[in-house]
């Protein structure tokens, strides 16, 4: 195959779960879109990037990050997404219905990364004390913000509430229903509001995040998946990883995975704290699931196509012809590695992902080893690049 293309990603092993592709393939880009996918595409006049030996995937979609607000130190999206193959992030409640306009102006609009968001049920957002103030929790106003910023917003978020009632989780669920969207719930059980009752209140498509957190009774006293949890999944409730600094424990993940209860979506809950010792970037979090026995193709699926479905953006997470050319290329290292969880324990593994190249809308935005560049002594006259 040949044609008039801007760029060809050549020689890689493509994994595109939506299109059931798992094998050698070239990808041609034109005007920021995928123009062709074939086993061999002739370069003609297009720029060619040789990714031989690498796995090529759709750009990763991390549906749980913090790029706005005060929660444990939010991170700028571009520097903490694009170098890791992540082209779309979803901020989970950093902004509430009072300050979403500021979030859009200061973070979403300037970012190269596609930034989507859940609006916090708390008007002031995720900044500490207001998260315990039930007077800040207004489903109608939250729903109105979701409707106003529909292009950027995927739903409502509840998190960190320590009170006895349902003002936070129940309020986010109500805001989602009023706005025909979804809710993501970060939940701490109390005697007056149990995990089982939360799942009963949620509707198909709603997300429970922090699946393998120590404070979530995912497992019963015999370390078995609770029946009501399986029933919730069968009913369409989505279970998200949300690794974070304190919400991913091997002692919960190992028995859960052994009982065929993986996360629907792999996500990081990335912020300044979780970026450190747990090292909860997407490639490392994905590598942890490889160590837990999840096949590589499944890891990619739960990091691309499945999260796109969950957040109701089916145009993302795949490399179909006509889709935006968001893609990443990874080396899958083989060796002796170890990974750290939230309980500060270690799991050994034989595989570790590392991102070498990221394209966002067909432009190279990360190139670890300069695969898209020429050697300095062949570059000709020096030109300053703005």
Secondary structure, 3 states (H helix, E strand, C coil): CCCCCCEEEEEEEEEEHHHCEEEEEEEEEECCEEEEEECCCCCCCCEEEECCCCEEEECEEEEEECCCCCCCCCCCHHHHHHHHCEEEEEEEEEEECCCHHHHHHHHHCCCCCEEEEEEECECCCCCCHHHHCHHHECHHHHHHHHHHCCCCEEEEEECCCCCCCCCCHHHHHHHHHHCCCEEEECCCCECCECHHHHHHHCCCCCEECCCCCCCCCCECCCCCECHHHHHHHHCCCEEECCCCCCCCCHHHHHHHHHCCCCCCECCCCECCCCCCCCCCCHHHHHHHHHHCCCCHHHHHHCCCHHHHHHCCCCCCCCCCCCCECCEEEEEEEEEEEEEECCCCCEEEEEEEEEEEEEEECCEEEEECCCCCCCCHHHCCCCCCCC
